[in-house]
Amino acid sequence: AQTVTQSQPEMSVQEAETVTLSCTYDTSESDYYLFWYKQPPSRQMILVIRQEAYKQQNATENRFSVNFQKAAKSFSLKISDSQLGDAAMYFCALRTGANSKLTFGKGITLSVRP
Amino acid sequence: NAGVTQTPKFRILKIGQSMTLQCTQDMNHNYMYWYRQDPGMGLKLIYYSVGAGITDKGEVPNGYNVSRSTTEDFPLRLELAAPSQTSVYFCATGATGGGSNQPQHFGDGTRLSIL
């Protein structure tokens, strides 16, 4: 079975500062994918960034980047130059298996202080 | 481009009533999923389908049924609504199987309250 753990329920960051959201996971499979999704109050699930387990290079999407530590099974999200619109719930998710099922963490609520 | 459409967006049911949550997609994706999200929690997989005519149970299937007669539609049925099924329900689609980094695409969710 796969597990995803987000141990920080809430975090706060000052606008324009940098924040890192933590995520650890566990799987026995060697081929898997990791994702961060953003869920604003509108309830939409928005893909932020993705990482293939076989790639050593950390993924980057504009102000969002990850620190993927495969041996430690850690997948943290760094948000640079935080903006008010970044305030949302963030979910870490693990995809394994041929059926592409996602396993989600419990999420972390990020608030951005003006 | 509608993507993944869920209806209704909001519904209140009485205990013991039944209803069907609709999900339709226009992306021609083979894989479809139903998740539920309880307050303050992540999403949990209820059922999924890898193609028309094929469905399988996820992590929390009890109290639900699904069918997949076409590629586009994947309805979720609650036969005897219980308060424990109060949740937000998300439908999602995926283009391919495990060997791809393509993400799942989510609908906007259905908020269901059972009183």
Interface residues (C-beta under 8 A of the other chain):
Chain A: V4 Q6 P9 D31 Y33 F35 S42 R43 Q44 M45 L47 R50 E52 F91 A93 R95 T96 G97 A98 N99 S100 K101 L102 T103 F104 G105 K106 G107
Chain B: Y31 Y33 Y35 G40 M41 G42 L43 K44 L45 Y48 V50 D56 G58 V88 F90 A92 G94 T96 G97 G98 G99 S100 N101 P103 Q104 F106 D108 G109 R111
